[in-house]
Amino acid sequence: MKHLGPTSRLALLVSVGSASPAFAADPGVTLIGVGVVPGNSFDKSGLQGQPICKLDDPATCTDQATLGGFGSGVAYTGHDNVFLAVNDRGTFDGRNDVSYLDRFHFFYMSVDPSAPFPNIKTVLLDTRFFADESGQSFVGDSSAFDADPALTLRLDPEGVSVSGKGTFFISDEYGPYISEFDRQGQLLQRFGVPAKFLIANPQSSVDPDGNPLELYPGVNDAGRQANRGMEGLAITPDGSRLVGMLQNALIQDHGLNTATPPGRVGVNNRILTLDTRSGATREYVYAVDAINQGRGVNDLLAINDHEFLALERDNRSLVPTPPTAAQSPNLKRLYRFDLNKPGLTDVSSIASLPTTSAELAAQLPPITAVTKTLFLDLLDPSYVVDATTAPPRTIKDVVAEKVEALSWGPDLPDGRHVLFVLTDNDLFPGLPTQIYAFAIDAAAAGIQYQPQQVQGPMFPPGQVKKALK
């Protein structure tokens, strides 16, 4: 049995030893922290020692308790530097010999801006499993779907947001669905999403090249693209509204061409807003920069009750997960947009969006999308993680392919806000989860940040103190 093991990539961020310049090219943004969680770490699931193997290659296995994949979605709980992080669907794209039990983690995470890199401290506090109302486990298996969505147990958590009352919401890329859970992982409710987001014919099989059959012409002509569902989920500070976004355009929004297997083409993504009290929804358009190189939206984060950050990334990295080849990354950016922009078009009643952003204005009536403003470019050369090399090593030199999670943290003593950015290592033991921390000077960055207020700790403060001893 072949086990995936650690590689020398782990050393790329562990050995760095200097902080970045005071200010980088992005106004009001300063890189203040770098950290890693080794890919060969174990979680607290109690499954250590039990292998999980690739369905089509049973000799390729990893440990069921491997701690990784939690860079898919992270949210601050509002107390004691405790963050909640959700794993995505687990190993091997949901095609395993045994079921991967969907799980989430509580982490202690803090940054010391005065210390040399790596200076982000992480302590795993607990691992918990997701279960439905009757206690059945949610699993990452691509085949665990049911004709009745209420009975479906397959779950691919991607975005996560904590509510003011101490529950949390996740966006499920498989559905795409939005669900609310209590802090133990018990399902509380599922929110209905408009039918246009759903596919008629779920499939778990792939062709010989690994392309999901869900994408094939004649199988699905509407709904989310396979593995391009609702990646980002944000919550407004008062908890009244959830905002989710697909990674790429819906099939009927010219998301795919007609080749076999089809390729991704459309750039017009739908933003879905959902009232947490009434369930009412609205839809707006967000155009991604481009669709080549695996580009798309991977997370959302609320700045206040109407402004948000959207994370766009490509699938390029100089330290990729094997067998992917090393390629220079071209896009790892955070954009700011405002849902209060005058004249935004609610596209809830529009069945199909055009392929390009330029075509939006030609519609009758014209469609006004949100306006994107660059907030943070992770690939900017001023974000130095190691000044001891010649030339200095920057985030671009070491960043993983999948930058996927955003979260605010506790403010610094000087009043600056802390923004954490995490990568998803796809549970590959040889690649660490990378964590970057940025200090945000609100005035210089031009934002009015409103933190979310959570009534009380989601994780017992006494247990946090005990874990830090």
C-alpha atoms as one frame of an Amber mdcrd trajectory, in Angstrom:
protein
   0.000   0.000   0.000   1.474   3.332  -1.075   1.039   6.156   1.419   1.344
   9.805   0.447   4.103  11.276   2.566   5.766  14.620   3.339   8.051  16.311
   0.853  10.669  19.046   0.949   7.979  21.605   0.101   7.267  21.834   3.814
  10.518  23.709   4.342   9.646  26.526   1.961   7.721  28.489   4.566   9.067
  27.008   7.790  12.560  28.402   7.302  11.696  32.012   6.562  12.975  34.599
   8.985  12.039  38.212   8.332   9.095  40.548   8.201   7.924  42.547   5.191
   8.250  46.275   4.503   5.946  48.587   6.461   3.551  49.117   3.565   3.119
  47.251   0.309   1.560  48.320  -2.965  -1.999  47.801  -1.731  -3.017  50.933
   0.244  -3.340  50.295   3.950  -2.320  46.631   3.695   0.749  45.217   5.474
   1.932  41.618   5.545   2.498  40.910   9.251   2.389  37.146   9.546   3.267
  33.832   7.952   2.479  30.400   9.320   2.051  26.771   8.313   0.259  23.692
   9.548   2.268  20.658   8.325   0.373  18.442   5.918   1.349  15.307   7.816
  -0.340  16.498  11.021  -3.330  14.624  12.424  -6.707  15.928  13.498  -8.693
  14.974  16.612 -11.216  12.793  14.781 -10.070   9.603  16.498  -9.506   7.966
  13.095  -5.711   7.954  13.142  -4.275   4.720  11.797  -7.240   3.967   9.535
  -6.381   4.316   5.838  -8.587   5.790   3.135  -7.652   4.961  -0.448  -8.364
   6.162  -3.938 -11.275   4.285  -5.475  -9.587   3.839  -8.857  -6.108   3.274
  -7.409  -6.370   1.321  -4.132  -2.599   1.466  -3.628  -2.752   5.238  -3.149
  -3.881   5.928   0.398  -3.645   8.377   3.231  -4.673   8.381   6.881  -8.298
   9.209   7.648  -7.153  11.548  10.425  -4.890  13.624   8.194  -5.274  17.273
   9.175  -5.736  19.221   5.971  -8.294  20.615   3.606  -9.469  23.031   6.291
  -8.174  25.953   4.263 -11.396  25.654   2.270 -13.272  27.838   4.724 -12.410
  29.621   7.982 -14.380  31.975  10.218 -13.540  33.801  13.447 -15.845  32.846
  16.317 -15.510  36.304  17.870 -13.806  35.189  21.086 -10.448  34.014  22.467
  -8.658  33.830  19.076 -10.749  30.748  18.266 -11.538  30.043  14.610 -13.835
  27.480  13.031 -12.472  25.782   9.916 -14.299  23.379   7.597 -12.778  20.600
   5.537 -13.957  20.217   1.989 -15.167  16.831   0.720 -11.970  15.069   1.706
  -9.540  12.964  -0.255  -9.330  11.996  -3.916 -12.124  14.232  -5.215 -14.770
  12.330  -3.282 -13.921   8.980  -4.884 -12.706   6.809  -2.009 -12.829   3.151
  -1.012 -14.413   4.102   2.326 -16.541   7.102   3.200 -14.726  10.272   4.192
 -16.600  11.646   7.213 -17.143  15.377   6.771 -15.683  17.341   9.663 -14.798
  20.739  11.008 -12.219  22.005  13.476 -11.785  24.588  16.181  -8.362  26.267
  16.079  -6.605  28.768  18.277  -4.805  31.135  15.902  -2.822  34.291  16.676
  -0.128  36.410  15.070   2.777  38.247  16.696   3.664  41.131  14.335   6.874
  41.864  16.245   8.307  38.366  15.717  10.161  37.101  12.629   8.339  34.799
  10.232   6.930  32.210  10.788   5.031  34.043  13.538   1.475  32.685  13.383
   0.647  30.296  16.195  -1.972  27.616  15.581  -3.264  25.052  18.065  -5.894
  22.493  17.078  -8.525  22.480  19.818 -11.052  19.939  18.544 -12.387  18.066
  15.512 -16.109  17.405  15.137 -18.257  15.642  12.554 -21.258  16.865  10.567
 -24.551  14.989  11.038 -28.121  15.442   9.847 -31.215  15.778  12.039 -31.336
  12.035  12.699 -27.629  11.733  13.499 -26.501  10.247  10.179 -23.022  11.321
   9.128 -22.471  13.588   6.169 -19.794  12.233   3.847 -17.651  13.595   1.056
 -18.465  10.711  -1.291 -19.498  11.966  -4.710 -21.935   9.036  -4.975 -23.834
   9.723  -1.714 -26.633  11.767  -3.263 -30.376  11.173  -3.218 -33.172  12.261
  -5.517 -34.648  14.008  -2.500 -32.209  16.799  -1.485 -33.457  16.529   2.104
 -32.099  12.960   2.247 -28.776  13.605   0.528 -25.783  12.896   2.747 -23.001
  13.958   0.371 -21.535  17.251   1.490 -18.699  19.392   0.208 -18.293  22.308
   2.654 -16.519  25.266   1.083 -17.631  28.540   2.672 -18.371  29.068   6.377
 -19.838  31.935   8.385 -20.559  32.146  12.106 -23.890  33.552  13.284 -24.350
  35.935  16.189 -26.059  33.216  18.232 -23.150  30.794  17.976 -24.346  28.554
  15.165 -22.662  28.498  11.773 -23.622  28.328   8.112 -21.841  26.468   5.342
 -22.154  26.528   1.578 -22.115  23.098  -0.038 -20.422  22.955  -3.419 -22.161
  19.712  -4.315 -25.682  21.146  -4.108 -25.176  23.949  -4.070 -26.998  24.226
  -0.758 -26.713  26.458   2.292 -27.160  24.851   5.709 -27.018  25.894   9.354
 -25.367  23.733  12.035 -24.923  23.972  15.773 -21.470  23.996  17.318 -21.530
  20.206  17.686 -22.089  19.767  13.947 -25.796  18.885  14.096 -27.865  20.112
  11.153 -30.410  22.744  12.190 -31.892  23.775   8.859 -31.298  23.802   5.123
 -32.067  26.911   3.128 -33.632  26.537  -0.263 -31.694  28.042  -3.148 -33.347
  28.978  -6.458 -33.864  25.986  -8.726 -31.644  27.507 -11.422 -28.584  26.705
  -9.271 -29.339  22.971  -9.066 -28.512  20.235 -11.559 -31.124  17.732 -12.698
 -28.843  14.714 -13.019 -26.172  14.289 -10.331 -23.398  11.898 -11.330 -20.500
  10.382  -9.437 -18.672   8.829 -12.375 -15.851  10.363 -14.390 -14.473   9.690
 -17.849 -11.000   8.125 -18.359  -9.415  11.586 -18.073 -11.147  12.348 -14.793
 -13.773  14.737 -16.191 -17.076  14.493 -14.293 -19.865  13.060 -16.413 -22.114
  15.739 -14.910 -20.494  18.171 -17.346 -21.254  16.215 -20.499 -23.722  17.667
 -23.013 -27.090  16.025 -22.621 -26.525  15.158 -18.956 -27.091  18.628 -17.493
 -27.953  21.798 -19.383 -28.531  24.012 -16.332 -27.285  24.501 -12.795 -23.863
  24.694 -11.246 -20.851  23.266 -13.003 -19.224  20.175 -11.500 -16.686  21.200
  -8.840 -17.583  24.852  -9.434 -20.488  25.307  -7.037 -20.909  27.763  -4.169
 -17.333  28.328  -2.992 -17.783  31.548  -1.036 -20.142  32.394   1.810 -20.238
  35.580   3.886 -22.584  36.899   6.556 -23.417  40.528   7.276 -22.358  41.837
  10.713 -25.932  41.817  12.020 -26.456  38.246  10.792 -29.499  39.162   8.731
 -28.131  38.240   5.322 -25.949  35.514   3.842 -24.085  36.220   0.613 -22.842
  33.312  -1.465 -21.073  33.112  -4.788 -20.380  30.356  -7.264 -16.822  29.618
  -8.273 -17.808  29.893 -11.948 -20.839  30.657 -14.099 -23.931  28.455 -14.184
 -24.192  26.127 -17.168 -27.141  28.102 -18.576 -25.167  31.322 -18.113 -22.882
  30.130 -20.919 -20.561  28.626 -18.356 -19.568  25.798 -20.708 -18.923  25.342
 -24.409 -20.421  22.459 -26.391 -17.278  20.325 -26.745 -17.068  16.782 -25.367
 -16.055  17.035 -22.622 -16.992  20.715 -22.476 -14.649  23.493 -21.392 -15.389
  26.420 -19.086 -15.964  29.708 -20.896 -18.435  32.109 -19.215 -17.187  34.752
 -16.779 -20.483  36.012 -15.318 -20.984  34.502 -11.865 -24.132  34.886  -9.811
 -24.033  36.320  -6.299 -26.884  34.933  -4.193 -28.111  36.890  -1.178 -30.365
  35.122   1.320 -32.357  36.643   4.162 -31.713  34.407   7.172 -35.148  35.168
   8.618 -37.459  34.961   5.628 -35.364  32.926   3.196 -35.941  35.543   0.480
 -33.203  35.659  -2.143 -31.772  38.071  -4.681 -29.142  37.586  -7.369 -26.478
  39.887  -8.772 -23.694  39.520 -11.323 -19.985  39.345 -10.555 -17.661  38.983
 -13.553 -14.408  37.120 -12.903 -11.213  38.448 -14.455 -10.862  35.520 -16.843
 -11.763  31.859 -17.120  -8.456  30.328 -18.238  -5.932  28.684 -15.890  -8.700
  27.414 -13.608  -9.687  30.925 -12.529 -12.727  31.577 -10.400 -14.040  32.892
  -7.075 -13.045  30.936  -3.977 -14.279  32.864  -0.946 -16.243  35.873   0.257
 -15.880  37.998   3.377 -18.078  40.844   4.646 -16.438  44.200   5.345 -19.719
  45.660   6.591 -23.418  45.208   5.813 -23.042  46.025   2.121 -19.345  45.735
   1.137 -17.538  42.454   0.617 -14.208  40.964  -0.386 -14.080  38.322  -3.115
 -11.078  36.032  -3.523 -10.139  35.138  -7.098  -7.351  32.720  -7.904  -5.908
  30.616 -10.696  -4.640  27.045 -10.338  -0.990  27.940 -10.838   1.767  27.478
  -8.247   5.529  27.043  -8.120   4.956  24.492  -5.324   2.042  22.460  -6.714
   0.560  19.235  -5.426   2.008  16.337  -7.448   1.573  15.321 -10.191   0.712
  18.891 -11.225   3.658  20.681 -12.819   5.128  23.856 -11.374   3.858  26.984
 -13.116   4.188  30.626 -12.177   0.968  31.892 -10.569  -0.757  34.802 -12.283
  -3.835  35.520 -10.180  -4.317  35.454  -6.395  -6.317  38.604  -5.668  -8.906
  40.030  -3.307 -11.443  42.392  -4.843 -13.840  44.680  -3.028 -17.421  45.197
  -4.194 -20.529  46.981  -2.916 -24.051  45.551  -3.064 -25.432  49.037  -2.378
 -24.094  50.317  -5.678 -26.875  52.365  -7.334 -28.506  50.655 -10.266 -27.361
  47.092  -9.619 -29.500  44.619 -11.535 -31.291  41.878  -9.624 -31.004  39.016
 -12.141 -33.245  36.582 -10.240 -35.735  36.566 -13.102 -33.145  36.379 -15.872
 -32.852  32.792 -17.080 -29.520  33.094 -18.869 -26.581  35.493 -18.678 -24.234
  36.202 -21.606 -20.762  34.747 -21.858 -18.639  37.877 -21.394 -18.844  40.880
 -19.110 -18.867  43.232 -22.109 -22.116  41.656 -23.310 -23.991  42.587 -20.125
 -24.567  46.168 -21.262 -25.964  44.957 -24.593 -28.847  43.099 -22.953 -32.345
  44.557 -23.066 -32.659  45.962 -20.524 -28.920  46.319 -19.777 -27.514  44.329
 -16.847 -25.404  46.231 -14.324 -22.926  44.015 -12.484 -21.113  44.837  -9.272
 -17.973  46.946  -9.648 -14.718  45.324  -8.558 -11.908  47.274  -6.909  -8.545
  45.648  -6.242  -7.964  45.397  -2.507  -5.028  43.004  -2.130  -2.789  41.344
  -4.702  -1.054  38.418  -3.014   1.435  38.181  -5.873   2.702  41.742  -5.464
   6.525  41.579  -5.120   6.462  43.762  -2.015   4.975  40.933   0.079   8.317
  39.494   1.188   8.350  36.336   3.282  12.135  35.886   3.372  14.544  38.801
   2.902  17.646  36.642   3.478  17.633  35.283  -0.067  18.768  37.044  -3.229
  16.404  38.110  -4.578  14.079  38.172  -1.552  11.474  35.420  -1.563   7.896
  36.678  -1.872   4.474  35.129  -1.427   4.416  34.501  -5.179   7.466  32.234
  -4.864   5.947  29.971  -2.224   2.159  30.281  -2.361   0.174  27.096  -2.899
  -2.212  26.644  -5.803  -5.458  26.813  -3.858  -5.791  30.057  -1.908  -9.334
  29.519  -0.668 -10.192  30.994   2.753 -10.588  34.475   4.229 -11.324  35.532
   7.795 -11.032  38.587   9.970  -9.381  38.089  13.344  -9.040  40.153  16.525
  -7.820  43.707  15.976  -4.245  44.663  16.774  -3.556  46.929  19.796  -2.983
  49.856  17.415  -6.508  49.464  16.009  -5.608  47.883  12.691  -7.751  44.974
  11.577  -6.227  41.547  10.934  -7.114  39.625   7.790  -6.136  35.949   7.565
  -5.735  34.197   4.199  -5.422  30.397   4.102  -4.656  27.784   1.449  -6.306
  24.413   0.893  -3.786  21.574   0.602  -6.425  19.019  -0.504  -5.329  16.773
   2.388  -2.015  16.060   0.666   0.447  15.174   3.476   3.423  16.589   1.589
   2.055  20.127   1.323   1.370  22.311   4.378  -1.619  24.549   4.851  -0.265
  28.066   4.472  -1.535  30.997   6.528  -0.878  34.663   5.807  -1.888  37.539
   8.076  -2.316  41.126   6.899  -2.830  44.253   8.993  -5.451  46.526   7.466
  -5.382  50.258   8.195  -9.056  51.018   7.522  -8.551  54.702   6.734  -5.683
  54.089   4.325  -7.472  51.139   2.733 -10.670  53.159   2.355 -12.963  50.745
   4.186 -15.425  50.998   7.064 -15.100  47.650   8.771 -17.861  46.350  11.029
 -16.999  43.244  13.071 -19.652  40.665  13.666 -20.846  40.359  17.243 -21.153
  36.790  18.542 -23.079  36.525  21.806 -20.717  34.159  23.590 -17.793  31.794
  23.026 -18.445  28.826  20.740 -15.588  26.944  22.393 -15.094  26.872  26.183
 -12.477  29.502  27.215 -11.160  27.184  29.914 -10.365  24.516  27.369  -8.575
  27.077  25.211  -6.358  28.095  28.131  -5.651  24.451  28.924  -4.662  23.728
  25.316  -2.208  26.644  25.323  -0.321  25.524  28.419
